[in-house]
Amino acid sequence: MAITTPRWHELADHVLDGGVVTAADALAVLRSPDSELMEVVAAASRLRFQHFGNKVKVNYLVNLKSGLCPEDCFYCSQRLNSTAGILRYTWLNTEEAVTAAKAGIAAGASRVCLVASGTGPSNREVGKVSDIIEAIKSDTPGVEVCACLGALKDGQAEKLCSSGADAYNHNLNTAESHYEDICTTHTYADREHTVAQAHGAGLSACSGFIAGMGETHDQLVELAFDLRAKDVDSIPVNFLLPFDGTPLEGVDTLNPRDCLRILAMVRFVAPDTEIRMAAGRERHLGYLQGMGLYVANSLFLGDYLTSEGQPGGEDLQMIADAGLEVLQMDHPAGDTGDGTVEAATANAPANAAGPATPAVATGRDQKVAIRTRGAGTSEPANA
């Protein structure tokens, strides 16, 4: 009897031959039965390995200013009137920010993401972030720096670019047709404008979304196609963390298989785009995180902005266990100048922040673990 090619591999063949998937194809991925999940992942992984080989790009978040945001994004622990028990602090100074960034770089991150809460920065604040970028680049020339400061005013993207920023993150967060259900203080069009500003200034555009906020499969597909149309360079895929004290407290609609299908759908839609497993992966993918790396080619190391991630060493071990390698920067920290590099390895201690730091809970019935270490505190970072 002839062996037939499963339909998901036929779809992968189509994309590898230069074709594009349709909205119907993308919906079919999201609605595929559990009995076909391994074929879906295997087919999507062919696209991932074609464009990115066995490398995983490691990113590290530095929360420069936490909480106190006037926007009302329903999912956010830093939102207006949030009662989530998160860290709240004003701007880190340059030395504090560089110290925080170096923790992630030492653990293997090739990109540092500098984030500040708020509607958008003043020109003075852009100058402050520019100083931080220049200091990080001076200390580690090969590291990429991505800024995420909210909505930009005219000229601010250019200022960040001239200071050495490589990328700007501004997530679309959800489909345009769903946006009014998750935020009322700004619009989807406002977010589109900032993505366009960053791209127009020569910055790599980083824009993604949060799954699990009540959107439909059709809206997930709508969003994925919009991101592709905007030609963004990287797509962070977050899974809702339902913080207590926010309007989406207690919302929990995803399971690990859903999350794998979402990653696979985005990979089929944007086969050569960096796809990053971001916040919520520990909670929602759980023991399938490693499998997610066969579809995504990037992750955040350690903790997030206001929540804990799993210990950084476990992230690195997960990469190694999957037979993958951390992507090294062009001029990594620890470069000895003679062609050898003292790089972080997946055999680092399971918790680089110190033995007292517990592993983050992965069960979806667990409360969101609030970050209490790293930037803005006197405690070592989890990296």
N, C-alpha and C positions, 0 to 999 in steps of 0.2 A: 504494500500500500504506500502511495506517495506521501511524503511528509510535507505538510503545508506550512507556510510562514504565518505565525499568529498575526492578527490584524494590527496589533500595536507595533510590531516590528515592520510591518508594511508601511505604517505611518512614519516611523523613524527613517526607513529607506527613502521615502518621499522627501523628507526634510533634508536628509544627507545629500540627496540629488539636487538640492537647490530649491525645492518647493516650500510652500508655507502651509500651515494648517489653517483650517477654517474655524469659525466660531462653533460650528457643529462638532468638529473634531475635538476641540477643547472641552466642550460640554461633555462629550462622550468619555473623556479621560476622568473628569470629576465624578461622573455617574457610573463608572465601571464597577463591576462587582468585586467583592473581596477575593473571589476565586481567581481573578485575573490580575490581582495587584502586583504580583511578582513579575509578570510579563510587562505591565505598565512601567514599573521601575526599571527593569532591564532594558526596555526600549529607550526610555528617556536617558538612561545612563550612557547609551551609545553616543548621544548628542553631546553629553557632558564631557566624555573622554575624547571625542573628536576635537573639541575646541580647547580643552583645558588639561588634557592628559591626566596624570595622577596627582596633580598639585591642588592644594587647598590654601586659599588666601586667608590669613589670620588677621583679623581686625581687632582693635582695642578701643573701647569707649572711655573718654574722660568727660565727666559732667562738670563743666566749668561753673555753672550756676544752677542750683537745684530748687525747684518749687517756685511759688510766688508768681505764677503765670496768670495773666488776665484773660486768657482764652478759655473757652468752656468745652473743649473736646471731651466727649463723654467717657472715653476710655482711659484718660490720662490721670495719673496720680498727682501730677503737678498742676492740674487745672484750677481755674477759679472756684473757690469754695470747697476744694477737696479736703476731706478730713482724714485721708490716708496718712498713716504715721511715718511718712518718709523723711529723709534728711532735707532740711531747708537751709540754704546758705547763699550768700551773695558771691560775687566773682572771686575765683581763685586768683592769686597773683601769679606772675610769670614763673617764679621758682616752683611754686606748688604745682602748677600745671605741667611743667617739664618733668618734675619728679614723678607725677602720676603717669605721664606718657612713657617714661623710661621703664616703668614696671611692666607695661605690656610689651614694649620692644624687647626687653631682656628675655621675655618668655617666648618670643618668636613672632610677634606681630610685625607685619610689614606695612600696615596702615594704622594710623591713629586718627580717631574721629573725635573732634572737639565740639561739644554740644552745650548749648545754653538755653534755658527755658525763656519763654517770652514771645510776644507777637513778632518782634524783630529787633535787631540791634540799632542803637544810635551810631552815628559816625565815630564817636569817642569809643564806643564798645568795639566797633570793627577795628579801630586802631589798637585796642588792647589785645584782641585776638591775633592781629597781625604780628604784634610783638612776640606773642607766644609761639606762633608758627615759625617765625624767624629763629627763635631760640631752639626749638625742637630740631629744625633743619640744620642749625649750626652744630648741634650735639650729635645728630645722626643724619648725615646728608642723604642717605638712601631711602629713608622712610617716606612713605606717602602720608600727606595730611589732608583729611577731609573736614570741612567745617559744616556745622549744622546749627544755625542761629535764628531760624525763623524766616519771615518774609524780609526780602532785601529791598532797600531803596536804590535809586539810580546811583551808579558809581561804586556801590559797595562790593559787588562781585569782582569788579576790576581791581579794587584795592586788595581784596583777599588774594586774588591771583598774583598780583605783583609782589606780595609778601612771601610767596612760595606755596600757597595752597594748591593742591592738586585736584581737589574735588569739592563739590558742595552737595549735601544731602538735604532734600526737602521731600518727604514722602507725600504721595497723593492720598494715602491711607485707606480710601475705599472708593468705590465707583461713584461717578458724578451723580448717577440716579439715586444713590443712597446717602449722599453727603449730608443733606439736611437732617438725617436721622442720627448723625453722630457729632454734629457741631453746628452752632448757630452764630458764632461771633466772627466767622470769616467763611469764604466760599471755596468751592473746588476751583473756580477760575482764579482766585487769589493764589492758590498753590501752583496751578499751572504757570502763572506769570513768573513766580520765583524760579521754577525749574528752567524756564526759557531764559531768564536773566543769567543764571549760572552758566548754562550752555553757551549763550551768546558771548560771555566774557572769556571763554576759553577754558572754563573749569569742566572737569568730568562730571556729568550729571548723574547723581545717585538718587533714585526715587523708588519707593516700594509701597508696601501696604501692610495692614493688619487684618488677618483673617479671623473669623469667629465673632463678628460684631452684628450678626443678624442679617448679613447680606445673603443673597441667593447665589446659586451656581451661575446663573446668567450674569449677575453683577460682578462676580469674580472674573469671568471671562471678559466682560466689558472693560474692566480695569486692566487686565493683562494686555489686551489689544491696544489700549490707550497708551500704556507704558512703552509698548513696542513702537507705536507711531511716533512717540516723542524721542525715540532713539536714545533712551537712557543707557548709560554704560554699566550700571549695576542696579540690581533690584533686591533690596532687603525684604525678606518675607518674614513678617512677625506673626505670632499667634497670640490672640488676646490674653493678657494677664488681667483677670477681673479683680482689680484692687478693691478692698473694702473702702468705703468712703467715696466711691465714684458712682455715676449713674449706671454703669455696667457691672457693678458688684454682683457676683453670683452667676453671671452669664457664662455658660459652659456648654458649647454646642459641638465641639470638635472631638474627634478621637484620633489616635495615631495614624490610622489608615487614611482618614480624610486628609491629614497633613501631608502625607506622602503623595497623595493624588494632586493636592494643590501645588506642591513643588514640581511634580512631573508636568502638570498642565502648563505652568509658567515656562519650564524648560522647552516643551514642544513649541510654544508660542514665540519664545525668544532664545533660540538654541545657542547663540554665540554670546549671550549676555551673562555677566557675572551674576549669579544668583546666590544670595547669602541667607543661611539659616540664622535668624535673628531672635529677638526676645520671645520667650514662651516655648522655645523648642524643648527645653528640659521637661516642662510640664505636659506638653501636648504630644510630642513625639515619644517621650519616655525612652524605652529601651530600643526604639527604632531610629534614634538619632543617627547612629552610624550608617544605617541604610540610607538615610537622607543625604549623606555625603556622596552617594553614588549618583545623585541628581543635582544637588547644589554643589558649588565649588568654592564656597566661602562661608566663614562663620565669624561671630564675635566670640572672643576669648573671655572667659571669666564672667564678671558681673556686668550688669546693664546700668541704665541711668539711675533708677531708684529701686531696682530689685536685684536679688542675688542670682547669679548663674552657678552652674556646677564648678567645682574647683578647676582652675586653669590647667593643672597637670592632667586631670581626667580628660579635658578636651583634647590635649595633645596625644594622650594615650589612645583615645577613640580614633583619632586620625591614623595613628600607626596601626591599630588593630584592623582598620579597614584596608590596609595595604597602600595607603596614600601618604603623601609627603607634604610638609609645610612649604609653601612657596617662600623662597628667600628674597630679600630685597637686594638691590644692586650693590649697595655698600652697607652691609649689615653691621649692627652693633657687635663689637668684639672682633672686627676685622683687624687682623694683625699686620696688614700691609705687605705680607709676603705670599699672599694667595691663599692662606688658610684662614678659616673662620671658626671662632669659638661660638657656635650657635646653640640656641636652646634645643633640647631634644625631647622626644616623647617619653623618655625615661626620667624626666624631672620628677621631683616629689609630687604626690597626688594633689597637694595643696600648697602652692608656692607662697600663700599668704601666712602660712604657719600652721602647726599641727592642731591648733585649737579650733580651726574653722571647719564646721560640719559640711558634709555634702548637702546640696540643695535637694529638697523633696521633689520627686517627679510625679507623684500622684495628683490627679486632677481634682481630688477632693481636699487637697491641702490648701491652706491660706497662702497667698503670695508672700514669699519671703522678702522682707524689706532690706535693702542694702544699708549696712551700718558700718562699712569699712571703705578704705580707699579715699578717693577725692573728697575733700570737705571734712575729713575726720583725721584723727591721729592714729588710726589703725592701719596696718599694712593692707595693700591692695590684694585682691584675689586675681592673680594673673598667672 
